[in-house]
């Protein structure tokens, strides 16, 4: 699920893009993050413009909140990183918040 929503209790008071990862679905967490970023940025997720590798190890991200072998939750909390000037925060409950870069107010000056 991807949508632009008002900030949740997890986020700061600015425009935010929200997605939710389904840990029981077919996509990995890193794939969900890439698709959410693509939706937020208005680009095709397969065109190669979005790469997590410079910000976070996608394999490590996929494992971070995955349940342990016995099914118990691995950890709680969140991880944040920046991709293409977008602040990405991934929470243990599957919530993904993406804050686009702030518009530079000086660009209106002449």
Secondary structure, 3 states (H helix, E strand, C coil): CEEEECCCCCCCCCCEEEEECCCCCCCCHHHHHHHHHHHHHCCCCCCCCCCCCCCCCHHHHHHHCCCCCCCCCCCCCEEEEEECCEEEEEECCCEEEEECCCCCHHHHCC
